[in-house]
Amino acid sequence: MSAKNLDSKGRFRGKIVSFRMSEEENKQLDRFVRLSGHTKQDYLIQRALQREISVTGNPRTYKALRNALAEVLCELRRIDRGEDMESELIELISQINDTLDGLRK
């Protein structure tokens, strides 16, 4: 039998919570998780319990931030050509801003 996986406070996490998402929602969630530097489980627990997400600075976070900024640049170039701005881009820019604020602290 494998060892029990305890959280940072020594609690055993034995309950499973699941839900369905659209493909677009899943992509957006994955992007936010990468930008936070946390695992998806830790990110979702923090958000579900309405706790503040503290950004964990590490090489993966910086790489995710670089890739997200490249996506934003690509979208801004598309918008410059006269196309409409999508709400997901606005949310991504907001998340990048929050990540940069967290890294600054």
C-alpha positions in Angstrom: 0.0 0.0 0.0 1.4 3.4 -0.9 2.1 6.2 1.7 -0.7 8.7 2.3 -0.2 12.0 0.6 -0.5 14.8 3.2 -0.8 18.5 2.5 1.5 21.2 4.0 -0.4 21.1 7.3 -0.3 17.3 7.7 -3.9 16.7 6.6 -4.8 13.7 4.4 -6.6 14.7 1.3 -8.9 11.8 0.7 -11.9 13.5 -0.9 -12.2 13.7 -4.7 -14.0 16.7 -6.3 -14.6 16.8 -10.0 -16.5 18.8 -12.6 -16.8 19.3 -16.3 -15.4 22.2 -18.3 -15.4 23.2 -22.0 -12.2 22.9 -24.0 -11.8 26.7 -23.9 -12.3 26.9 -20.1 -9.8 24.1 -19.6 -7.2 25.9 -21.7 -7.7 29.1 -19.7 -7.5 27.2 -16.4 -4.3 25.5 -17.5 -2.8 28.8 -18.5 -3.7 30.4 -15.1 -2.2 27.4 -13.3 1.0 27.6 -15.2 1.3 31.3 -14.5 0.8 30.8 -10.8 3.6 28.3 -10.4 1.4 25.9 -8.3 0.0 22.5 -9.1 -3.5 22.4 -10.6 -4.8 20.8 -7.3 -3.3 23.5 -5.1 -4.5 26.2 -7.5 -8.0 24.9 -7.6 -8.2 24.5 -3.8 -7.0 28.0 -3.2 -9.5 29.5 -5.7 -12.4 27.3 -4.5 -11.8 28.4 -0.9 -11.5 32.1 -2.1 -7.9 32.4 -0.8 -5.4 34.6 -2.5 -3.1 33.0 -5.0 0.5 33.7 -4.2 2.7 33.4 -7.2 5.6 30.9 -6.9 8.6 32.2 -8.8 10.5 29.4 -10.5 11.8 28.6 -14.0 8.5 27.0 -15.1 6.6 30.2 -14.0 8.9 32.4 -16.0 8.7 30.2 -19.0 4.8 30.2 -18.8 4.9 34.0 -18.4 7.2 34.3 -21.5 4.9 32.1 -23.5 1.7 33.9 -22.4 3.3 37.2 -23.3 4.1 35.8 -26.8 0.5 34.9 -27.2 -0.6 38.3 -26.1 1.8 39.9 -28.6 0.4 37.7 -31.4 -3.2 38.7 -30.5 -2.3 42.4 -30.2 -0.9 42.2 -33.7 -4.1 40.6 -34.9 -6.1 43.4 -33.2 -3.9 46.0 -34.8 -5.2 44.7 -38.2 -8.7 45.7 -37.1 -10.1 42.6 -35.6 -12.1 42.5 -32.4 -10.5 41.7 -29.0 -11.7 38.5 -27.3 -12.7 38.4 -23.6 -10.2 35.6 -23.0 -7.3 37.9 -24.1 -8.4 40.5 -21.6 -8.5 37.9 -18.8 -5.1 36.6 -19.9 -3.6 40.1 -19.7 -5.2 40.5 -16.3 -3.7 37.2 -15.1 -0.2 38.2 -16.5 -0.5 41.5 -14.6 -1.4 39.6 -11.4 1.6 37.2 -11.9 4.0 40.1 -12.4 2.7 41.8 -9.3 3.2 38.6 -7.4 6.7 38.1 -8.7 7.6 41.7 -7.8 6.7 41.0 -4.1 
